[in-house]
Amino acid sequence: MKYCSMKYYFLIIILFFLFIGIISPVNSQDLFTLRQAVDLAIENSFEIKIERNNTAISDNNNNPGVAGALPSVGLSASDNQQMTSIYQKLSNGTIIERQNAFGNNANASLFASMILYNGMRITAEKKRLEEISLLSKYQLKSKIQSVTAEVMLKYYEMVRQEKYLVSLQKSVELAEKKLEIAHNRKEAGLAGNPEVFQSQVDLNTLLETQAEQELQLQQARITFAGLLNLPRDTVFKLEEPTPSVLPFSLEEGMDFLKTNPDLKALGAAVRAQEEVVRQIAALRSPTLRANAAYNYNFSQSQAGFQLMNQSYGPTIGLSLSLPLYSGGANKKAEQNARLTTDNFKLSQESLKNELQTSLQSWYATWESGKRQLALEKDNYKLSGELLELELEKYKLRESSVLQLRQAEENFENSSFRLFTIAYTVKTAEIQVKLLCNQLEVEE
């Protein structure tokens, strides 16, 4: 009985520590799809948060009141107490003299003012605010797409590093088999030390390459975690990338460039600047303003000719102002505004030219990469089969260690080219879709 009790006691302890190990793993692995990674990056991006705030500011400013189209209403009031000494001599000989006489003056006014006409400056300002609001929205969309593209590129970079590491691990396993065969042949008297030494050198070289690749993969993971604003030691399990596809031709892509958010943002900036030109030109026009008020005035004094006075009532009227001369400042300001508009238009054309050049370049890269990728897939498959065949021939003493090493190098080079070309093709696809405003993450 005592033995059974101790047995159950130790069993409970073991289960307890196993439970702790399950709920508190030392190294956890976060499962992230590309869709989840992009959503998390957009949510945590400081730059996107700043752009969202800028967009909210622009939307707040896009208001008739900010443009000056609504009336301004105000209220003012004052109440002053005073103490004065009075000495008055009237025409009939009466003399009024009073020391330290108290008095009170109070007034209040509710007033309103509204611009009726000012050369269409208010209309121009409202249109300018609308374009600034659109500009902010395009900039926000551009930033979201830029972050999306960056996450996708870093994600596929990790995929490339992982796949190459798996390929290196296969090469290491084959090199270990080769070394084992060399040892067996030496023990059987069928080979000498040079063959064993060469096999060991080849294995050590592969192990060094594997260690370097593990470091590159670790650095890629750190960079990706930083992009998502996650702990830098987070490990990601990556999903298999989808085949690279561009569902539109280069000619269709050129049409899609018109929807590029950076290009549309510059278009909004041009239109906003044109409204600035109209506002400055309207400074030469008269300004007609309607004014209305309701006033109340009250005053009283303990001495003097007028002991109390009270008045109240509404007032209404118009005011007109016309600028006659400003020293040529308005004319120069209008000229400068037009030059600024021209600069915006030139920047728009320059960006359009850059986008077209980039699109042609990336599209050509994608097309060429697709052809290279198809060929390299065959090379990778053939080089792997050739390596296994050479290993079997080496085991049967039908191939030398140098021939086997050549097959190993062919396989390693092919695997590196394959994953590099696949990443280049994916990069070109992302860049083309980004330029054409067609970048979306598949669910």
C-alpha positions in Angstrom: 0.0 0.0 0.0 2.8 2.4 0.8 4.4 1.6 -2.5 1.2 2.3 -4.4 0.8 5.6 -2.5 4.3 6.7 -3.4 3.7 5.6 -7.0 0.5 7.7 -7.3 2.3 10.7 -5.6 5.1 10.7 -8.2 2.6 10.3 -11.0 0.7 13.4 -9.9 3.9 15.4 -9.7 4.9 14.3 -13.3 1.4 15.1 -14.6 1.6 18.5 -12.9 4.9 19.4 -14.5 3.7 18.1 -17.9 0.6 20.4 -17.5 2.8 23.4 -16.7 4.9 22.6 -19.8 1.8 22.4 -22.0 0.3 25.7 -20.9 3.6 27.6 -20.6 5.9 26.5 -23.5 9.3 28.0 -23.6 9.3 28.5 -27.3 5.8 29.0 -28.8 5.1 29.2 -32.5 2.5 31.7 -33.7 0.5 30.5 -36.7 0.2 33.4 -39.1 -1.2 33.3 -42.6 -0.3 36.1 -45.0 -3.8 37.6 -44.6 -3.4 37.7 -40.8 0.1 39.2 -41.1 -1.0 42.0 -43.3 -4.0 42.8 -41.1 -1.8 42.9 -38.1 0.8 45.1 -39.8 -1.9 47.6 -40.9 -3.4 47.7 -37.4 0.0 48.3 -35.7 1.6 50.5 -38.2 2.4 53.9 -36.7 2.7 55.5 -40.2 -0.9 54.3 -41.1 -2.2 55.6 -37.7 -0.6 59.0 -38.5 -2.2 59.0 -42.0 -5.6 58.1 -40.5 -5.3 61.1 -38.2 -4.4 63.3 -41.1 -7.4 62.1 -43.0 -9.7 62.7 -40.1 -8.3 66.3 -39.8 -8.9 66.9 -43.5 -12.5 65.6 -43.2 -13.1 67.9 -40.2 -11.8 70.9 -42.2 -14.0 70.0 -45.2 -16.9 72.0 -43.7 -18.8 75.0 -45.0 -18.1 76.8 -41.7 -14.3 76.4 -42.1 -14.7 77.7 -45.7 -16.5 80.8 -44.4 -19.9 80.1 -45.9 -21.8 80.2 -42.6 -22.6 83.2 -40.5 -20.7 84.1 -37.4 -22.7 84.8 -34.2 -21.4 86.4 -31.0 -22.5 87.8 -27.7 -20.8 90.6 -25.8 -21.7 92.2 -22.4 -20.1 94.5 -19.9 -21.0 96.1 -16.6 -18.9 98.9 -15.2 -19.2 100.6 -11.8 -17.7 104.0 -11.2 -17.4 106.6 -8.5 -16.9 110.2 -9.6 -17.0 113.8 -8.1 -19.3 116.1 -10.0 -19.2 119.9 -10.3 -21.6 121.3 -12.9 -22.7 125.0 -13.5 -25.8 125.3 -15.7 -26.8 128.3 -17.8 -29.6 129.3 -15.4 -27.1 129.7 -12.6 -27.7 126.4 -10.9 -24.6 124.7 -9.5 -24.5 121.0 -9.0 -21.7 119.7 -6.8 -21.4 116.1 -5.5 -18.5 114.2 -4.1 -18.0 110.5 -4.6 -21.2 109.9 -6.6 -21.7 106.3 -7.7 -22.6 105.4 -11.3 -23.2 102.3 -13.4 -22.9 101.6 -17.1 -24.1 98.2 -18.5 -24.5 97.1 -22.1 -25.0 93.8 -24.0 -25.2 92.9 -27.7 -26.1 89.8 -29.6 -24.7 90.2 -33.1 -24.3 88.2 -36.3 -22.4 88.7 -39.5 -22.4 86.8 -42.9 -20.5 87.3 -46.1 -22.9 87.6 -49.0 -20.3 88.1 -51.7 -16.5 88.1 -51.9 -15.6 87.2 -55.4 -16.4 83.5 -55.0 -13.6 83.0 -52.6 -15.8 81.0 -50.2 -16.7 78.6 -53.1 -13.1 78.2 -54.1 -12.1 77.5 -50.5 -14.8 74.9 -50.1 -13.6 73.1 -53.3 -10.0 73.3 -52.1 -11.0 71.7 -48.8 -12.7 68.9 -50.7 -9.6 68.2 -52.7 -7.4 68.2 -49.6 -9.8 65.7 -48.1 -9.5 63.5 -51.2 -5.7 64.0 -51.1 -5.5 62.7 -47.6 -7.6 59.6 -48.5 -5.4 58.8 -51.4 -2.3 59.1 -49.2 -3.8 56.8 -46.6 -4.6 54.2 -49.3 -1.1 54.5 -50.7 0.4 54.0 -47.3 -1.8 50.9 -46.6 -0.8 49.4 -50.0 2.9 50.1 -49.3 2.7 48.4 -45.9 0.8 45.5 -47.5 3.5 45.1 -50.2 6.3 45.3 -47.6 4.7 42.6 -45.5 4.2 40.4 -48.5 7.8 40.8 -49.6 9.2 40.0 -46.2 6.8 37.1 -45.8 7.9 35.5 -49.1 11.5 36.3 -48.2 11.1 34.1 -45.2 9.5 31.4 -47.4 12.5 31.5 -49.7 15.0 31.3 -46.8 13.1 28.3 -45.3 12.9 26.4 -48.5 16.6 26.9 -49.2 17.3 25.7 -45.7 15.3 22.6 -46.3 17.2 21.9 -49.5 20.5 22.4 -47.6 19.4 19.9 -45.0 18.7 17.4 -47.7 22.2 18.0 -49.1 23.7 17.6 -45.6 21.9 14.2 -45.2 23.3 13.0 -48.5 26.8 14.3 -47.5 26.6 12.3 -44.3 25.6 9.2 -46.2 28.6 9.8 -48.6 30.9 10.1 -45.6 29.5 6.9 -44.1 30.1 5.1 -47.4 33.6 6.4 -47.6 34.4 5.1 -44.0 32.9 1.7 -44.9 35.0 1.5 -48.1 38.1 2.4 -46.2 37.5 -0.2 -43.5 37.0 -2.7 -46.3 40.2 -1.7 -47.9 38.6 -0.3 -51.0 39.4 3.4 -50.4 42.0 5.5 -48.7 42.2 8.5 -46.5 41.9 11.1 -49.3 38.4 9.9 -50.1 37.4 10.1 -46.5 39.0 13.4 -46.0 37.3 14.9 -49.1 33.9 13.6 -47.9 34.5 15.2 -44.5 35.5 18.5 -46.0 32.4 18.5 -48.2 30.2 17.8 -45.2 31.9 20.5 -43.1 31.4 23.0 -46.0 27.7 22.2 -46.2 27.3 22.5 -42.4 28.9 26.0 -42.6 26.5 27.0 -45.4 23.6 25.6 -43.4 24.6 27.6 -40.3 24.8 30.8 -42.4 21.4 30.0 -43.9 19.9 29.5 -40.4 21.3 32.9 -39.4 19.8 34.6 -42.5 16.4 33.0 -41.7 16.6 34.1 -38.1 17.4 37.7 -39.3 14.5 37.6 -41.7 12.2 36.5 -38.9 13.4 39.3 -36.6 12.8 41.9 -39.4 9.3 40.5 -40.1 8.4 40.5 -36.4 9.6 44.1 -36.1 7.4 45.0 -39.1 4.4 43.6 -37.3 5.4 45.2 -34.0 5.7 41.8 -32.3 8.4 40.4 -30.0 11.5 39.8 -32.0 11.8 36.2 -31.0 8.4 35.3 -32.5 8.6 32.2 -34.7 6.2 32.0 -37.6 4.8 29.0 -39.4 4.5 30.0 -43.0 1.9 28.9 -45.5 2.8 27.7 -49.0 2.7 30.7 -51.4 0.2 30.6 -54.2 1.5 30.5 -57.8 2.4 33.9 -59.3 -0.4 35.2 -61.5 -1.0 38.5 -63.2 -4.7 38.6 -64.4 -4.1 41.5 -66.8 -1.8 42.4 -69.8 0.8 45.1 -69.9 -1.6 47.3 -71.9 -4.4 46.8 -69.3 -1.8 47.6 -66.6 -1.1 51.0 -68.3 -4.8 51.8 -68.0 -4.8 50.7 -64.3 -2.0 53.2 -63.7 -4.6 56.0 -63.8 -6.0 54.6 -60.5 -2.6 54.6 -58.7 -3.2 56.4 -55.4 0.0 58.4 -55.6 -0.9 59.7 -59.0 -4.5 60.5 -57.9 -3.1 62.3 -54.9 -1.0 64.5 -57.1 -4.1 65.2 -59.2 -6.0 66.3 -56.1 -3.1 68.5 -55.1 -3.2 70.2 -58.6 -6.9 70.9 -58.3 -6.5 72.2 -54.8 -3.8 74.6 -55.9 -6.0 75.8 -58.8 -8.6 76.8 -56.2 -5.8 78.7 -54.4 -5.2 80.7 -57.6 -8.9 81.5 -57.8 -9.0 82.7 -54.2 -6.0 85.0 -54.8 -7.6 86.4 -58.0 -10.8 87.1 -56.1 -8.9 89.4 -53.7 -9.5 92.2 -56.2 -13.3 91.8 -55.9 -15.5 93.7 -53.4 -16.8 92.0 -50.2 -20.4 92.5 -49.2 -21.4 91.6 -45.7 -24.7 91.5 -43.9 -24.7 92.6 -40.2 -27.4 92.3 -37.6 -27.5 92.8 -33.9 -29.7 93.3 -30.8 -28.3 95.9 -28.4 -29.1 96.8 -24.8 -27.6 99.8 -23.0 -28.2 101.0 -19.5 -26.5 103.8 -17.5 -27.4 105.5 -14.2 -25.7 108.1 -11.8 -26.4 109.5 -8.4 -25.7 113.0 -9.6 -25.5 115.0 -12.8 -27.9 116.1 -15.5 -28.8 112.6 -16.6 -29.6 110.2 -13.7 -30.6 107.2 -15.8 -30.6 106.2 -19.5 -31.8 102.9 -21.0 -32.0 101.9 -24.7 -32.5 98.6 -26.5 -33.5 97.2 -29.9 -32.4 95.5 -33.1 -30.1 96.9 -35.8 -29.5 95.5 -39.3 -27.4 96.7 -42.2 -24.9 96.0 -45.0 -21.2 96.8 -45.3 -19.2 96.9 -48.5 -15.4 97.0 -48.8 -13.5 97.3 -52.1 -9.7 97.0 -52.3 -8.3 99.8 -54.4 -4.5 99.3 -54.3 -2.2 96.8 -52.6 1.1 97.7 -54.1 1.0 94.9 -56.6 1.1 92.2 -53.9 -2.0 90.4 -55.0 -0.8 90.3 -58.6 2.5 88.8 -57.6 0.8 86.3 -55.2 -1.4 85.2 -58.1 1.6 84.7 -60.4 3.4 82.7 -57.8 0.3 80.5 -57.2 0.1 79.8 -60.9 3.7 78.8 -61.0 3.2 76.5 -58.1 0.2 74.9 -59.9 2.5 74.4 -62.9 5.1 72.7 -60.7 2.4 70.3 -59.4 1.3 69.5 -62.9 5.0 68.8 -63.9 5.4 66.6 -60.9 2.2 64.7 -61.9 3.6 64.1 -65.4 7.0 63.1 -64.0 5.4 60.6 -61.6 3.2 59.2 -64.5 6.4 58.7 -66.6 8.1 57.0 -63.7 5.2 54.7 -63.0 5.0 53.7 -66.7 8.7 52.9 -66.8 8.5 50.9 -63.5 5.5 49.0 -64.8 7.2 48.0 -68.0 10.4 47.0 -66.2 8.6 44.9 -63.5 6.2 43.3 -66.0 9.2 42.3 -68.2 10.9 40.9 -65.1 7.8 38.9 -64.2 7.4 37.4 -67.7 11.1 36.5 -68.0 11.1 35.1 -64.5 8.1 32.9 -65.2 10.0 31.3 -68.2 13.2 30.9 -66.1 11.2 29.4 -63.2 9.7 26.7 -65.4 13.1 25.7 -66.7 14.7 25.8 -63.2 12.0 23.5 -61.8 13.0 20.9 -64.3 16.7 21.5 -63.5 16.0 21.1 -59.8 14.2 17.9 -60.2 16.8 16.4 -62.6 19.7 17.5 -60.4 18.1 15.9 -57.4 17.6 12.6 -59.2 21.1 12.8 -60.6 22.5 13.3 -57.1 20.7 10.3 -55.8 21.9 8.3 -58.8 25.5 9.3 -58.3 25.2 8.4 -54.6 24.1 4.9 -55.5 26.8 4.6 -58.1 29.4 5.8 -55.5 28.1 3.1 -53.1 28.6 0.5 -55.9 32.1 1.8 -56.7 30.9 3.0 -60.1 31.5 6.7 -59.5 34.3 8.7 -57.8 34.0 11.1 -54.9 34.7 14.0 -57.3 31.8 13.0 -59.6 29.5 12.8 -56.6 30.7 16.2 -55.3 30.0 17.7 -58.8 26.4 16.3 -58.6 26.1 17.8 -55.1 27.2 21.3 -56.3 24.8 21.1 -59.2 21.9 20.3 -56.8 22.9 23.1 -54.4 23.2 25.7 -57.2 19.9 24.6 -58.8 18.0 24.8 -55.5 19.5 28.3 -54.8 18.5 29.5 -58.3 15.1 28.0 -58.1 14.1 29.7 -54.8 15.8 33.0 -55.8 13.9 33.1 -59.2 10.6 32.1 -57.5 11.1 35.0 -55.0 12.0 37.4 -57.9 8.8 36.4 -59.8 6.7 36.9 -56.7 8.4 40.3 -56.1 7.7 41.4 -59.6 4.0 40.3 -59.3 3.6 42.3 -56.1 5.3 45.4 -57.6 3.1 45.3 -60.7 -0.1 45.0 -58.7 1.1 47.8 -56.4 1.7 50.1 -59.3 -1.7 49.3 -60.9 -3.6 49.6 -57.6 -4.6 45.9 -57.9 -2.7 44.6 -54.8 -4.9 42.3 -52.7 -4.1 39.5 -50.3 -5.9 36.3 -51.1 -7.9 34.7 -48.3 
